[in-house]
């Protein structure tokens, strides 16, 4: 999707449908704005149901203050205006009240972006704005004071969050990532004490992301590959809808032959992924003009070592990641489905996906289809796209169920004899 060609009203409508649809704001809560090249501010209206917005509901406030539209602009327009005034580099603002971020706002804390390696890079520095009456000039000035410091993500005391970006989609990515960090930290605290990555680990992750690839010019795409590209996009979008991926993170790949596989690209929004966006890696060379996921070397090594594996997912779903950032083990002996699909679920060191790619790839035997990497990701393998996606989904649901037991009582695992019965019955 060429988002830069969308009209500001269409951008706001598309993004508000996304924010409301994923439970990140309420009917009356939150507001979005875009400043266009002429200095006009396009903004959500006051008092209109966020679940039924149309493009005709979006209001334009001209540079001279004239209001164009069927409604009044959002009551929070003053702080949008002040943000643009003090930060001319920003062209979009997202404000909403997702429950996890509200939780942090009412205890006046900032979600920690140092639990995983990429969140700090996406969000940048975060600060807190003092409380003031919603819609007031004072609130706008409190928020603008923080933005003047060069900060793009601002927690609001007892309110929510406001994020600015170079465009609405960049602002949303930061907003969504910060909400993910909040949800992850809350879940991790339910089962243990979260650990943070070190500055050295953060740097190692960024350095490892810079890998040069030779290119090749792709010829005509055959029918098999077209079908796989279509099916991969279906699962990628479903993974996003299931909150297994975020707009910026989550990698899916599928083997085409012994030396060729297709993988998600780097930097494109998973919500809007299309078949032509996917990237083919052939004999270690990349499809010309495209940038593959930065984890492509691990996918490549897994396929090289394991003929039984045809599909790989690397993801960061919040319930599984709660186990990745604490000392807790994700034990699959909870219900038969969990054990059948997950089997052994080892936890690997943070650096294993950077400094020991072949050793990490070797872990994925038939008895170990999934592994968690400390403070990093979960790696899932399977015989097909469906099998791999199912395994990721079951692992995340299993992690969620285990976290929920913290308020109920001690977990009773399936005993060894019953596990042997499952292995025999399902030929594991």
C-alpha positions in Angstrom: 0.0 0.0 0.0 1.4 3.4 -1.1 0.3 5.2 2.0 2.0 8.4 0.9 -0.6 8.8 -1.8 -3.6 8.5 0.5 -5.6 11.7 1.3 -5.1 12.9 4.9 -8.8 12.1 5.6 -8.4 8.6 4.3 -5.3 8.1 6.3 -7.1 9.1 9.5 -10.1 6.9 8.7 -7.9 3.9 7.9 -5.9 4.3 11.1 -8.8 5.0 13.4 -10.6 1.9 12.1 -7.4 0.0 13.0 -7.0 1.5 16.5 -10.6 1.1 17.4 -10.8 -2.4 15.8 -7.9 -3.7 18.0 -9.4 -2.3 21.2 -6.8 0.5 21.5 -9.4 3.2 22.1 -13.1 3.6 22.9 -16.1 5.0 21.0 -15.5 8.5 22.5 -11.8 8.3 23.3 -8.7 9.2 21.2 -8.0 11.5 18.3 -5.7 11.5 15.3 -4.4 14.3 13.1 -2.3 14.9 10.0 -0.8 18.2 8.9 -0.6 18.5 5.1 2.0 20.4 3.0 -0.1 23.6 3.1 -0.2 23.7 6.9 -3.8 22.5 7.2 -4.6 20.1 10.1 -6.9 17.2 9.3 -8.3 15.8 12.6 -11.0 13.5 14.0 -14.3 15.2 15.0 -15.6 15.9 18.4 -18.5 13.7 19.7 -18.7 11.2 16.8 -18.6 7.4 17.3 -15.1 6.2 16.5 -16.5 2.9 15.4 -18.6 4.4 12.5 -16.4 7.2 11.2 -16.6 8.1 7.5 -14.2 10.3 5.5 -16.9 13.0 5.5 -16.6 13.2 9.3 -13.0 14.2 9.3 -12.5 17.9 10.0 -10.0 20.3 8.3 -8.7 23.2 10.3 -7.0 25.6 7.9 -3.8 27.3 8.6 -5.7 30.5 9.3 -8.0 28.8 11.9 -11.0 28.3 9.6 -12.8 25.0 10.3 -14.0 23.1 7.2 -16.3 20.1 7.7 -19.6 18.9 9.1 -18.4 18.7 12.8 -16.3 20.5 15.3 -12.7 19.4 15.6 -11.7 17.1 18.5 -11.8 18.8 21.9 -8.1 17.9 22.1 -7.3 20.0 19.0 -5.3 22.5 21.1 -2.5 20.1 22.0 -2.3 18.9 18.4 -1.9 22.5 17.2 0.7 23.2 19.9 2.7 20.0 19.0 2.9 21.1 15.3 3.8 24.6 16.3 6.8 23.5 18.5 7.8 20.5 16.3 7.6 21.4 12.6 9.3 18.1 11.7 6.2 16.2 12.9 3.3 15.7 10.5 1.0 13.4 12.4 -0.2 12.9 16.0 -1.9 9.8 17.6 -3.6 10.1 20.9 -5.5 7.2 22.5 -6.2 5.3 25.7 -5.3 1.6 25.2 -5.8 -0.2 28.6 -2.2 -1.2 29.1 -0.9 2.3 28.6 -3.7 3.7 30.8 -2.5 1.3 33.5 1.0 2.9 33.3 -0.4 6.4 33.2 -2.4 6.0 36.4 0.6 4.7 38.3 2.7 7.4 36.6 5.2 5.1 35.1 6.7 4.6 31.6 6.7 1.2 29.9 10.3 -0.1 29.6 11.4 -0.5 26.0 14.5 -2.4 27.0 12.8 -5.8 27.4 13.4 -6.7 23.7 16.0 -5.4 21.2 14.0 -3.4 18.7 11.4 -1.5 20.7 13.8 1.1 22.0 14.9 1.9 18.5 11.2 2.2 17.3 10.0 4.3 20.2 13.0 6.4 21.1 13.0 8.3 24.4 9.7 8.5 26.3 8.7 11.1 28.9 5.7 12.1 31.0 3.5 15.2 30.7 1.9 16.7 33.9 -1.8 16.2 34.3 -4.2 18.9 33.2 -7.9 19.1 32.3 -8.6 17.4 28.9 -9.0 19.9 26.1 -7.4 22.7 28.1 -4.7 25.0 26.9 -2.7 24.0 30.0 -2.7 20.3 28.9 -1.6 21.3 25.4 1.3 23.4 26.9 2.3 20.5 29.3 2.5 18.1 26.3 4.2 20.6 24.0 6.8 21.3 26.7 7.9 17.6 26.5 7.8 17.5 22.7 10.1 20.6 22.6 12.8 18.3 24.0 12.8 16.2 20.9 10.7 13.4 22.4 8.0 11.9 20.2 6.2 9.6 22.6 4.7 11.2 25.7 2.8 9.5 28.5 0.1 11.7 30.0 -0.5 11.5 33.8 -3.9 9.7 34.5 -4.9 10.0 30.8 -3.1 7.9 28.1 -0.4 8.6 25.5 0.3 11.0 22.7 2.7 10.2 19.9 4.0 12.3 17.0 5.6 11.0 13.8 6.9 12.0 10.4 3.6 10.6 9.0 0.6 8.9 10.5 1.8 5.4 9.9 5.2 6.1 11.6 3.3 7.6 14.6 1.1 4.6 14.8 4.1 2.2 14.7 5.6 4.0 17.7 2.2 4.0 19.5 1.5 0.3 18.8 5.0 -0.7 19.9 4.7 1.3 23.1 1.4 -0.4 23.8 3.0 -3.8 23.1 5.8 -3.0 25.6 3.2 -2.1 28.2 1.2 -5.3 27.7 4.4 -7.4 27.8 5.7 -5.8 31.0 2.3 -6.3 32.7 2.2 -10.0 31.7 5.9 -10.6 32.7 5.3 -9.1 36.1 2.5 -11.6 36.7 4.8 -14.6 36.5 8.2 -13.2 37.5 10.7 -10.4 37.5 11.4 -9.0 34.0 15.0 -8.7 32.9 16.3 -6.0 30.6 18.7 -6.3 27.7 22.1 -4.6 28.3 23.4 -1.8 26.2 26.0 -4.3 24.7 23.2 -6.6 23.7 21.2 -3.7 22.1 24.3 -2.7 20.1 24.9 -6.3 19.1 21.4 -6.6 17.7 21.7 -3.5 15.7 25.1 -4.5 14.2 23.9 -7.9 13.3 21.1 -6.4 11.3 23.5 -5.0 8.8 24.2 -7.9 6.3 25.0 -7.4 2.6 23.4 -9.7 0.1 24.1 -10.3 -3.5 21.1 -9.7 -5.8 19.6 -11.6 -8.7 17.0 -10.6 -11.2 13.8 -12.6 -10.8 12.2 -14.2 -13.9 8.6 -15.1 -14.3 6.9 -16.3 -11.1 5.4 -19.8 -11.5 2.0 -20.9 -10.3 3.3 -22.7 -7.2 5.2 -19.6 -6.0 2.2 -17.3 -6.7 0.0 -19.6 -4.5 2.6 -19.6 -1.7 2.9 -15.8 -1.8 -0.9 -15.5 -1.6 -1.2 -18.0 1.3 1.7 -16.4 3.2 0.0 -13.0 3.0 -3.2 -14.5 4.3 -1.3 -15.9 7.3 0.8 -12.8 7.9 -2.4 -10.7 8.1 -4.1 -13.2 10.3 -1.0 -13.2 12.6 -1.4 -9.5 12.9 -5.1 -9.7 13.6 -4.4 -12.3 16.3 -1.8 -9.9 17.8 1.0 -12.5 17.2 2.7 -9.9 14.9 2.9 -6.1 15.2 3.1 -3.7 12.3 6.9 -3.7 12.5 7.8 -7.2 13.8 7.0 -10.8 12.8 8.7 -12.8 10.1 7.3 -15.7 8.0 9.1 -17.8 5.5 8.3 -20.8 3.3 10.7 -23.1 1.4 10.3 -23.3 -2.3 13.1 -25.8 -3.0 16.3 -26.9 -1.4 18.1 -23.6 -2.1 15.1 -21.2 -2.4 12.7 -19.7 0.1 10.3 -16.7 0.3 10.4 -14.4 3.3 8.7 -11.3 4.6 10.4 -8.0 3.8 12.1 -5.6 6.2 10.3 -2.5 7.3 6.8 -3.0 5.7 3.6 -3.0 7.7 2.4 -6.5 8.3 -1.2 -5.4 8.2 -1.0 -4.4 4.6 1.4 -7.1 3.2 0.7 -8.1 -0.4 2.2 -11.0 -2.5 4.4 -8.7 -4.5 6.0 -7.4 -1.3 7.4 -10.8 -0.3 11.1 -11.5 -1.0 12.7 -14.6 -2.6 16.1 -15.7 -1.5 17.8 -18.0 -4.0 21.2 -19.6 -3.5 21.9 -17.0 -0.9 21.1 -14.0 -3.2 18.1 -11.7 -2.8 15.5 -10.7 -5.3 16.8 -7.5 -6.8 15.4 -4.2 -5.4 14.0 -5.8 -2.2 15.1 -6.0 1.4 14.4 -9.2 3.2 13.8 -9.6 7.0 17.0 -9.2 8.8 16.6 -12.7 10.3 16.9 -14.3 6.8 20.3 -16.0 7.6 18.7 -18.0 10.4 15.8 -19.1 8.2 18.3 -20.1 5.5 20.4 -22.1 8.0 17.3 -23.9 9.3 16.2 -25.0 5.8 19.8 -26.1 5.0 20.0 -28.3 8.0 16.5 -29.7 8.2 14.8 -31.2 5.2 11.7 -31.9 7.3 11.1 -28.1 7.9 9.4 -26.2 5.1 8.2 -23.1 7.0 9.6 -20.8 9.8 8.1 -18.0 11.9 10.0 -15.6 14.1 7.6 -13.6 16.3 7.3 -11.6 19.5 3.7 -12.3 20.8 3.3 -10.8 24.3 2.3 -13.9 26.3 5.2 -16.0 25.0 7.6 -13.1 25.4 6.6 -12.8 29.1 8.5 -16.2 29.4 11.3 -14.9 27.3 12.0 -11.9 29.6 11.7 -13.8 32.9 13.3 -16.9 34.3 10.1 -18.9 33.8 10.0 -21.9 31.5 7.0 -22.4 29.0 6.1 -26.0 29.9 3.9 -27.6 27.2 2.5 -30.3 29.5 -0.7 -28.5 30.2 -3.2 -29.9 27.7 -2.7 -32.5 25.0 -2.8 -30.1 22.1 -0.1 -28.0 23.6 2.2 -30.9 24.1 1.5 -32.4 20.6 2.4 -29.2 18.8 5.0 -27.7 21.1 6.9 -30.7 22.6 10.2 -29.5 24.0 10.4 -25.7 24.2 13.9 -24.8 25.1 15.1 -21.3 26.0 18.2 -20.1 24.1 20.6 -17.3 25.0 20.0 -13.8 23.6 23.1 -13.8 21.4 22.3 -17.2 19.9 20.5 -15.7 17.0 23.4 -13.4 16.2 26.7 -15.1 17.1 25.7 -18.8 16.7 23.2 -19.0 13.9 24.2 -22.5 12.7 24.1 -23.8 16.3 20.7 -22.3 16.9 19.4 -23.7 13.6 20.6 -27.2 14.6 18.3 -27.1 17.7 15.1 -27.6 15.6 14.9 -31.4 15.5 11.5 -33.2 15.1 11.3 -33.3 18.9 12.0 -29.5 19.2 9.9 -27.6 16.7 9.9 -24.4 18.8 12.3 -22.4 20.9 12.3 -19.2 22.9 15.2 -16.8 22.7 15.8 -14.8 25.9 14.7 -11.2 25.6 14.4 -11.6 21.9 11.8 -13.8 20.1 10.2 -17.1 19.6 11.2 -19.3 16.7 8.6 -21.7 15.3 9.2 -24.4 12.6 6.8 -26.7 10.8 6.1 -28.8 7.8 3.8 -26.3 6.1 2.5 -22.7 6.5 -0.6 -23.9 8.3 1.3 -26.3 10.6 3.8 -23.5 11.6 1.1 -20.9 12.1 -1.0 -23.3 14.2 2.0 -24.1 16.3 2.7 -20.4 17.0 -1.0 -19.8 17.8 -1.1 -22.7 20.2 2.1 -21.7 21.9 0.7 -18.1 22.5 -2.6 -19.4 23.8 -0.8 -21.9 26.0 1.4 -19.1 27.4 -1.7 -17.0 28.0 -3.5 -19.8 29.8 -0.5 -20.4 32.1 -0.2 -16.7 32.9 -3.9 -16.7 33.8 -3.4 -19.5 36.3 -1.4 -17.2 38.5 -4.8 -16.0 40.0 -6.3 -19.5 40.3 -3.8 -21.8 41.8 -0.8 -24.2 41.2 -0.5 -25.8 37.8 -0.9 -29.5 37.6 1.0 -30.9 34.7 0.1 -33.9 32.7 2.2 -36.7 34.3 4.9 -38.8 32.5 2.7 -41.8 31.8 0.0 -39.7 30.2 2.7 -38.0 28.2 3.9 -41.4 26.9 0.3 -42.3 26.0 0.0 -39.1 24.0 3.3 -39.8 22.2 2.2 -43.3 21.3 -1.3 -42.4 20.2 -0.1 -39.5 18.0 3.1 -41.2 16.8 5.3 -38.4 18.1 
